[in-house]
């Protein structure tokens, strides 16, 4: 008995067929070759080609007008490779950290301006913290990993990122004051980890440490999440240091290196904080 087919989008199916046809060819293909290979109406092929060209997924060669895969696919492939490598290196270390703490350990990256949860190992406590893998969070100021990224950003970029979404109160504990946020970002750079005190989800605290790539840039954030009755504010340093130690191991595993110094970034944030007070 055949499995029941799920609903699909015909135009999208044809577009993917076209990409697979170009990928399997050993040279760029002409319009006629693609038309013959796909066996679809000419008008449909014109629309699909135009869409893929506009999105940079294919290129039209000059002067013969043949088609080949676009460089954007290479970019997407590299992004996927980076995420797979990070996850594969991080997973056993995350498992070890979760076993040690009995709390949930998470791995998140910044993708298109949003935090993306790409791996999670649930804790073994009676009350467990769980989030949806693949979930995206736009409010960087409300999440420990998001604050890591903000702290390491160039000031101009940080200003643009925050201007896009503002500082909305996700919970009553979310930081919504720019001065307070500047102060906290400076502290993150000094201590090497970020903390989150019910700012994204009431009843949940987190600590997060940065994972660095080979350029010394933040490649992701490793966090420990726990209910407030198991992670008190006085526990932040203990969990923060453990997250930082494991994040450093992951950084080494992916060929990353620690930034030479955060002194300039700390000074910039301190200056911004003082100016806001004036």
N, C-alpha and C positions, 0 to 999 in steps of 0.2 A: 504493500500500500504506500503510495507516494505521500510524503509529508505535505501538509497544507502550506501553500505558498502565502507569504505575507504580502501585504499591499506595497507597491513601489511606485515611484514617479518615473514614467516612461522617458521623459526628456533627460532626467538625471541619469537613468540607466544608459541612454545612448551616449551621453557625454563621457561617462566612465568607460564605456566600450571604446570610444574614440581615443581616450588617453591610453588605454591598454593596447590598442592597435599601434599607436605611435611608439609606445615603449617596446613592443615586440619587433619593430622594424629596425633594420640596420642602417637606415638612411632616412632623410626627410621624405614625406609622401606628398604627392600632388592631390588636388581636390578630387580628381577622377578616381585615383587609387583608394582614397578614403571612402568615397561614395560606393565603389564596388565592394570594398572590404566590409562595410557596415550594412549595405543593402537597405538604406533608409531613403525617404524622399529627399530630393535635392534641396527643397526649401527648408526642411528640418535641419539638414546638415549645415546650411548657411547660418541659421540662427545659432546652432550649437557652437560652430567655429567662432562666430563673432563674440559670443558670451565668454568662451574660454580665452580668446585673445584679449578681451577687455579685462579679464581677471589675471592675466599674466601666466596662465597655466600652459599655454602653448605659444609658440612664436611662428610668424610667417616670414620665411626666408626671402631675401631679395637677391637677384632679380627674377628668379623663376617662380616665386609664389608658393613654394612647397612648405609644408608644415612639419614642425618638430615639437617635442616637449619643451616647455618654458622653464626658465631658471627659477621661477617661484616654487616649482615642485622640489628643486634641490634644497631650497631654503626650508620648506616644510619637512623634508626628509631629515635634514640636519637637526631641526627642532625636535623631531620625534626621537632621533638617535640620542640626543642629549638627555631627554627625559628617561628613555629606557636605560641608559647607562647609569644615570643618577639613581634610579629606582633599584636596579640590580645590585649596586654597591651598597646602597643604604639599607636594604631590607634586612639582611642578617644582623646588622648592628642595631636597627630599630627593634627587632625581635628580642635581642639581648637586653636592651634598655627597658623594654616593656616587662620582660621577665623579672628584671631587677627591681623596678619600681612598682610593678603590678598596675600601672596606669597606662592610659592610651597614648600611643606615640604616633605622631603625624608627620607627613612630608608634604610640603607645599611649595609651589613655584609661582612667580609672577608671569602671567601670560596675557598679552594684549590689555595691560592695565588692570587686570583682575588677578586675585589670588586663586590658584587652582590646586585643590587637594588631589595629589596623585598617588598617595599611598597612606595606609592607616593600619595600625595593629591595635586592636582593642585590648584594654586592660582586663585583668582577671578579678577585679574587686566586685563586691556585691552590686554596687551602682557603677555602671560603665558609661563612659562618654563616647559617643559615636557620631560621626558626620558622614555625609555621602561622598564617596570618592568620585571625583569629577565635578564636585560642586564648586562654583565660582563665587567669590566675595569681592565686591567693588570697594568696600570701605576699609582701606588700608589702615586708617588710624584706629580702628576698633579691634584689630587682630594683632597678636604678638608678632607673627611672621610679617605682616604688613608693615608694622613699625620698624622691623629690621630693614626692610627695603627702603623705607622713607629715610631712615637714619643714614644710609649709605649713598643716597642720591645726591647728585649735584644740586645746589640750592635752587637754581633756575628750573630744573626738571621737577624737583619736589613741589615747587610753587605751582607749576602747571598741573601736576597730577592732583594736588589737593583742590585746585580751583575747579576741576571738572566735576567733582562729587561733593565738595564742601566737607564740613565736619558734623554731619548729622548725628543725633543721639540714637544709637541703635538700642541701647538700654539706658537706664538712669545713671549707670556708672561710666558710660562712654566719655572719653575726653573730647570736649567740644570747644575748648578755649585754645587758640593758637599759641599763646604764651606757655601754657602748661604742656602742650604737645612739643614745642621746641625744647623745653627743659628736659622732657623725658627722652627725646631722641638723642640729646647730648649724653645723657646718662647711659643709654644703651651702648653707645660707642665706647664709653669708658669701661663698663663692666663686661661687655662682650655678649650679652644676651638681653632679650626683651621679656617683659612680663605683661600679663593681661589679667585684669581683676574684674571679671563679670562684665567686660565692656562689649562683648559680642553676644554673649548668652548668659542670662541670669543663672547664678548657681555654679558657674564654671570658671576655673582659673587656668591659665596656661603660662608656660615659659617657652621661649624659642631662641635658638642659636643659629647663626648664619653658616651656610655651607658655601665655600668659595670655589670659583673655577680657576683655570690656569692663568687668567688675567688678574686674579685677585678681586674679581667682582662677585656679588652675591648670586649664586646659582640656585639657591633654594633655602628653605628654612626647616629645621627640625624642631618639633615642639612636643612637649609633654602636657597633656590635658587631664584635669582631675576635678571632681566636685569640690566645692569650697570647704566641706568638712574634712576632706583628706589632704588638701593643699591649702594651708593657711598662708597669710602674707609673710609670716616669718619663715616659711618653707621655701620661698622664692629663691634665695641664694643656693640652697642645697640642690634643688632641682635644676636651677639655671646652670650651675657649674657642671652637672652631669650632662645636660643637653649640650653644653659647649664642648665638652670633651669628646662626646660621640660625633658631633658635627665636624670637629677637627679631623677625626678619623675618616669620615666620609669624604671630606675635602681632599685628603691625601689619596684616598682610593680612586677618585676621579681625576687625579692629576692636578688638583687645585693648589693654590698657595695663599697664605695669609697676606692681607694687605701689609705693606711695609709700615705704614703708620696711619692712624686715624686722627692725628693731632690737628691737622688743618680742618677736618670736618667738625671736630669737637669745638674748635675755636670759632668756626663760622656759626654753629648753632648757639654757642654761648653769646656771641655778639648779637645775633637776632633776638635772643631772649632779653638781653639788656636793653636793646632799642625799644622793644615792645613795652618795657616797664617805664620808659621815660615819658 
